[in-house]
């Protein structure tokens, strides 16, 4: 019972921890309308600002940014495309930045052959320089493209024949874009001690998967502190201008399976401000991201400010390789964008699950088959522990009649300590440890929780079908409707139903096994606890109905094989022979008595202490 209760608490607590509260959901919905209004106001304000800049430029106001960059204030919106076989990036001459990013070879949720990570006004990156008497804002300027190839482009915003802002882009062989920003001939426009520029990067994170809530929960603004681990803003609550006190190596706008990551060669300064605002279901967006950063800038133009931008899938092995391609020579740890769980579970996934997964996928198996094979392998590894747990329970089962007979005189409530002491004494004489029946089972729990983190973040499952399942990375509805029902959502997932039914059947088998070995009051307590064990699968349904079918399928298969192993062990265990072995051990211990130890010794000590206190109370009464 301790084992089952701990299992229930671990699974329920861990799942509950990863779910947003109703208050957070309502707050996110309210904030969405506020955020929409703010975006509209911001767009109007930006248009007004642009008009004001143009007016000032025409007036040639002395010392104003627009006056200095008057030639770059007017121009034609042109698009330049850099492309390889992994990614297609479209640059706009207005602002000189990426306005559209397509990740090739991955279907989107509507079945189109490529994933558009962002497009148009959904994403913007603005570089801001503070001069002596002016501000330079790259979003206001039209850049002239040159040096155009499939992998390179130079964007130049000219102030005059001698002064300009130049941004160079070079696309690598896969998902990494190198970029540098340099001011040419502008040293006199900045203060001598000016060494930092501001960057404002914002993005409306698009919904890329079918399950809004599940994807939203696995999407977050993530960052890596210099010389430390990664961290992220809470996925379910609103965070506005959250100050990050340490310098940062990179900032990522992360979806469940894809990310845009901005890396600075010189790091981002301390006290960066981060914003993450959850969006409403049905809007087509998950979150509104914003990062306000500062980084190195050389006003003399001798040393450019260098960055790298990763736009691609959250694939653990791929992200490890990207670090080798980086020009900055840093330990970026981009692979931490693939969340593998808390430290213990991360170790299991990092050094076991990943290698097994890579090995099995290397044979070209369907991903559903891979999940079944992983389950079989884990069952094989844990089988000795499961067998030990079962045999301990079987020993207690065959000893039950003897325990009932030996403890029948202890039926009064005040005799329960003596009864427990007698039971433990008999268990010790027969060489049986009651705790060995549940502790080995608990060793399997880290594997279950590790897979809880691994499967939803495995991009290899995305878009992969198996049997009736169209996509192992999201839910598999047998019925859908248009409105959300509290706790259920807008669908019923078949794999979730199978998992919960299998959980009920496995619970029935486990409860019967426990019932066969319980004595006296333990059996009564078991009846009281049965309702809790049966209600767990119902709770799991509400938790996992929105989860990926791959995870539910893994749990279903795992429970199926667990039940099969339990059934096989029951059928192959000879109770009469097992009882003979225990009787022989009893005689051996009877002839060679050993000092009581462990739980039995503690119970005996507690009994003696209780008796001593009772005698003292009786003397005081007299």
N, C-alpha and C positions, 0 to 999 in steps of 0.2 A: 504493500500500500504506500509506503514511503516513496518507492520508486515511481509508482504511477502518479502520485500527487506532485512530485518534483518535476516529472515529465510534463504534466499538465501546466504547472506554474511556469516552467521555462518556455514552452511553446506559446501559451496564451500571453504571458508577459512580454515576450519578444515580439510577437505579432502586434500586440496592443501598442507597444512602444513605437513601432514603425507606422502606425496609422494616425492620420490627423484627427484631432478631436472635432466634435460637431461645432464647437465655438470657433475653432480655427477655420473650418470650412465656411461657416457663415461670414466670418470676418474677411476671408479671401473673396467671397462673392461681393460683399459690400465694397471692398477695396477696389475690385475690378471696375465698378462703375465710376469710382473716384479716379482710378488710374486712366480710364478712357477719357474722362473729362479733362484731366491734366494733359493727356497727350494731344487732345484737340487744341487746348489753350497753348501748348508748347508749339504746335505747328503754326497756329496763327501768329504767335509771338515771333517765331523764326522768320515767317514771311514778312512781318513788319520790320524785323531787323535787317533782312536782306534789302528791302526797299529803302530803308534809312541809309544803309551802307552805299547803295548806288547813288542816292541823292548827294551824299557827302562827297562821293568820288567825283561826281559831275561838278560839284562846287570846288573841288581841289582843296579841301580843308587842310591847312598846314598841320603836319604832325600826326594826322589820323592814319590808321592802318590802310584804309581804303585809298587814301591819297597816295601812299607809297606804292601800293599794288594796283594802282588804277588800271594798268594794261590787263591785269588778270581778273578784274571784276566782271568783265563781260566776255562772253565766249559762247561756244556751241557745245552742247552736251554730246560727247562722243563716247563710244564704248570700245574697250579693248579687251580681248579675250586671251587669257593664258590657259593652256590645256595640255594635259598628258592623259595617259590611259586610266588615271585614278580620280582626277578632279578637274573641274572646269570652273575658272574664276573670271568673272566679268568685272572690269574696272570702269569707273565713270570719271570723265575728265573734271566734273564738278566735285571738288574736294580731293580728287586724285586717289580714291580709295576703292576697295571692293564693294560692289553693290549687289552682287549675286554670286552665290557659291553652290555648285552642284557636285555632289559626291556620286561618282559613276559606279555602275555595277550593283547598286542596291535599289530594289524596288521601294517606292513609297507606299503609304497606306492605301492609296487609291489604285495601286497596280501599275503606276508609271515606272519606266525602267530605271530612272535615276532619282535620287533624293535631293531636293532643293533645301539646303539648310537655312538660307535666308535670301531675301530678295527685296529690292527697292528700299522703301523707308523703314522696313523692319529692322535694319541694321545700319549703324553709322559709327565711324571712328573719326574723331576730330582732334587735331594737334593744335595746341594754343601756346603762343610765345609772347611773353611780356617784354616789350621794349621800353626804352627810356620815356617815350611820350606816345606810345602806340601799343596796340595789341594786334598780333597776327593770328588769324583764325583760318586754318586751312579749309574749313567747310565753306567759307565765303568765296574761295578762289577757283578759277578755272585753270586747269593744268594742261600743258601741251605734251602729248605723248611722243616719244621718240625711242629709238633703239628697240623697235618692236619685233619680237620673234614669238614662237609658240611658248617660250619659257621666260622671256624677259620683256620689261617695259620700263622706261624712265619717264616720270611725270615731273614737269617743270612749270612752276608758277613764277613768271618773271616780274620783278618790280621795275627794272630798267635793264639796260644792256649789261650792267655789271652785277646786279643783285638779283638773287632768285632763291626760291625754296625748291629743293630737288628731292624727289622720292624715287628710289630705285627698287624694283621688284625682280626677284629671280625665283622661279618655280623649280623645285627639285623633281626627282623622278617619281615621287609619289604624292604625299599629302602635305609636305612642308614647303612653306613659302618664306624666303628670306627677303627682308626689306630694310632699307636704311633711309634716314631723313637727314638732310644736310642743308645748312644755310650758306650760301655763297655770296661773298662781298657784302656782308651785312654786320660786321663786327661793330661798327660805329653806332648802330641803332640799339645796342644793348648795353646795360650797365657792366662794368668790368668784372663784377663778382657774380654775374648771372650764369648759373650752371645747370638749371633744371627747366624742363618744359612740362606742361600739363597735357594729359591725354584723357579724353572722355570717350568711353566706348559703351555703346548701348545696343540692345538687341531685344526684339520680341521673339521669344523662343517658340518656334512652331511645334505643334503636335505632329509627330511623325508616325505614331503607332495607333492601333485601333483602340486600345484601352487607355482612356484619358487619365483616370485616377492613378492607375498603376504606373504609367509613364511619368506622370507629374511627380509621383513619390520618388522616382529614381532620376529626377532631373534637378540639378542644383548648380548654383554659382560656386565654383570650387577654386581654391588658390593654394599655392605652396609658399610657405614662409621660408625665408632664407635660412639654410642650415637646419631645417626642421621638416616635419611631416606636412602633409596636405590637410586642409580643413575646408569647411564649406558652410554656407548660410543654410539655416533650417529650410527644408524643402516645403513644408506645409504652412509656414507662417510668413507674414510680411516683414521684411527687413529693409529699412530705408536709411541710406548713408551710414551703414554700419562701419565703424572705424576699425581698421586692422593696424595694430600698433607696430608690428614688426615689418621690416622690408620684405618684399615678395619677389620670387623668381618668375612666377607666371600666374596668370589668371585665366580660368576656363569658363565659358558659357556652355554648360553641359546638358545634353539631352540624355535619355536612357542609353542610346546606342551610338550617338554622334556628338562631337564636340568641336568648338572653335576655341583654340588656346593661344593667347598672346604671351610671348616669351620675350623678356628684355635681357640683352647682353649685360647691361650695367645694373640690372635689378630695378624694381620699382621702389620708390622711397617709402619710408614708414608713414603711417597714418592715411593710407589709402581709404577711400570711401566706397562701400559696396552696397548695392541695392538689389533685392529680389522680391518681386510682387507677384504672387500667384494669380492666374487669370481664370476666368469663368469657363466651365465646361460648355462646349458648343461654340466658343469663340474662335477655335482653330489654333489657339496659342496656349502654352503652358504657363509661362512666366515672363515678366518684364525684367530684364537684367540691365544693370548699369554699373560701370566701374569708373571711378575718378582717380586717376593715377598721376604720379610725377616720376620722371626719370631723367637721366643724364642728357644734357644738351651743350654742345660746344658752339658758342656764338661766332668764333673765328672761322668755323667751317673746316678746320683741319681734321677733326675726328667726327665722323657721323654717329648719330644715334642709331643703333642697330637692334632689330627685332626679328623674331621668327614667329610665323603664324601657322599653327597646325589646324587644318580643317579636314576632319576625317572620322573614321569609325573608332569606337571605344573597344579596341581589340588588344588584349593584354600583351601578346607577343609582338604585335605590330608597334605598339607604343614603346616597348623596350628597344626595338630596332631604330625607331625614330630618334631616340636619344643619341645613337651612334652617328646619325647623319647630321646632327646639329653642329653648327660651326663654333658654338660657344664653349664647348668642353666642360659643361656642367653636369652634375648628377641631378637631372631634372625629375626623375621618378614619375614620368607621365603615366606609367602603367597604373598608378594609384587612382586614376580616373575610373578604373574598373574596380568597383568596391567588392572586396572579398570578405568583409565581415570584421568583427572585433579581433584583437590579436590572436587568441587561441584558434578561432575559426579561420582567420586569414592564413595562419601557418598551415592548417590542414589543406585549404584550397590552393595555397601557393606552392607547396612542396609535394602534394599528393594528387589532388583532384585535377589540377591543370595538366600535369604530366600524363596521367591516365587518359584524360580527355584528348590531349594531343595525339597520344599513341593510338587510341581507338579511331579517331577521325582520320588518321593517316591511312587507314585501310579503306576509306571511302564509304563507310557504313552510313545508312540513314541516321539522322540525329535521334530519332525515337529508339532505334536499335542501340545506339551508343548509350542512352540513358538506362536501358535495360541491362546492358553489359556492365556498366558502372555499378548498378545495383547488385548484380550477381557477384561481382568482385568484392564489393564491400561486405556482402553477406558471407562470402567465403572467409574473409579476413576476421570477421567478428564471430564466426561460427563457434570456435572454441569457448568464447565467453558466453554465448547464448546457450550452448550445451551445458556448461557448468551451472548457469543460472537455472536451467530447466531441471537438471539432476538434483540440485539442492531442493527445489520445490517438490520433486518426486519423492525424495527422502522424507520430507515433512508430510507428504500425503500418506505414504505407507505407514508412518509412525502415528498418524492421527488417532486410530483406535486405542493405542497404548497410552497416548497422552490423555485422551478422554477418561480412560479408566484410572490413570494415576492422579488426575487432578479433580475428580468428581466431588471430592469432599470439600473443595474450596469454591463453594458457590455463593457465599455471602459477599456483599460488596467490600466489607473490610478485609476479606481474605484474598483480594485480587493480587496484592503484592506477593503473597506466599504462592499463589497459583503460578504467577509469572516466574517466580524463582524456581519452582519445581519443574516447570517446563524447560527452562534454560538448563537446569541441571541434567535433565534427561537428554536434551539435545547434545550436551557436552559428552555425556556417556556414550551416546550413539555416534559421536563424531560428526554432528550436523551443525552447520552454521546458518541460522535463519537469514542473516544479512547477505550471505553470498547469493541469495536468490534475487536480490534487487540491484546490488551495486554493479555487477557486470553489465546489466541492462543500461545503467546510466552512462556507461562508457560510450554507448552508441549515440547518445544525444548530441555530442559535439558534431558528429557526422551529419545528422539530420539538419542541425542549424547551419553548418557549413554549406550544405547544398541549398539551404534556404537563401543564402547570399550568392552562391555561385550561379545557379540556373538562371535567375532573372537578368543577370548581367553578362551572360554568354551570348555575344552577338552571332555566334555560329548557329544558334537556334532560330534566329530571326528569319521569317519567311519560309522556314522548313516545315513541310507537311509530313504527317504520319497517320496512317489509318484514316479516321474521320477528321483529324485535326488539320486545319489549313495552315496554322502558324503556331509553332511551339512556343514562341516568345510572348504570346498574348492569350487571352481567354478564348475558349471554344464554345460559343453559344449554341444550345439546342433550341432556344426560343429567345426572342428579343422584343422589346416594346419601347415606346418613345419617351416615356417619363420615368424618372427615378423613383423607386420605392425604397423607403427607409431601410437601411441595413442590407438590402439586396442589390439595388442599382437598377439597371435596365436590361438585364439578361439573366439566364441561368447557364452556368458553365457545366458541361457534361463531365469533364475530368474532375472537377471539384465535387460533383455529386458522387462519382465513383470512389474518390478518395474518402469522402465522409461515410459512405456505405461500408467500404472496406474497414474503416476505422471502427464502426459499430460492431461488425462481425469479429474483428480482432479483439475488441474489448470484451465481447461475450465469451470468447475462448479463454481470454486471460482471467476473467472473473470466475469462470468455472474452475479453472486450475487453482486460483487462490482459495476459492470456497472449499475445495477438497482437502486443503491442508490447514484450515483455520480451526481453532479449538475454543469452545466456550464463548466468552465475551468477544473474542476476536471475530467469530462468525457473525455475531450480532452487529458489531461495528462495520463489518463488511457490507451487510444489508443496508446500513445507513449511508454508506459511501457509494453504493451502486448508482444512485441517481446522478451523482457528480460525474462518474465515469461515462455514463451514457449521454449526458448533456454536452460533453466535450466535442464530439463530432458535429453537433448542431452549431456550436460556437465556431468551430473551424469553417463550417460552410459560409457563415457571414464574413469571416476574415478572408477566405481564399477564393471566393466566387469571382473576384476581380483580378486574381493573380494569374500568372502565366500558366497555360495548359501544360507546359513542360515540367514545371515544378509540381503541379497537382498529379501529373502522370507519374513522375518519379516517386512521390509519396504513395500513390496507389500501388505501384509495382512493388515498392519496398514492403508495404503492409501485406501484400499478397504472398510474397516469399517468406515473410516472417511467420504468417499463419501456416504456410505449407511446412516450414521447418518445425514449428511447434506440433503440428499434427503428426509429422513423421516421427518425431522424438517420442510422442505419446504412444504411437503404435509399435515402436520398436523397444519400448521399455518394459521389461518383465518385472512386475511389481513383487511377485513372490521371490524371485531370485535376489532382487534388491533388498528385500526385507531380511533374507538370510545373511547377506553381507553385513547389514547393519547389526543383526543379532550377534554375529561373530565379533564385530568390533566392540559391541557392548560387553561381551564376556571378557574380551581382552582388556578393556579399560577397567572392568570390575576387579579383575585379578591384579591389575597394576594401576591402582588409583593415582590420578594426577591432581595437582592442586588446581582448584577452580580459578579461572581467569576470564578476562574479557567481560562481556555483558553479564554473564552469570555471576561473576564476582562482584560487579557493581550492584546488581540487584540484591545479592546476599548482604552486602554492606548496608544498602538502603533499608533492608528489612530489619537488620539488627538495630540500626539507628532509630527506626520507627518504634520498635519494641521497647527500646530504652526510654524513649520520650513518653510512651504510654505508661510505663511503670512509674516514671517520675510524676506524671500527672495524677496517677492513682494515689501515690504517697501524699501529694499535696492536698488532695481531697480529704484524706483521712486526718 
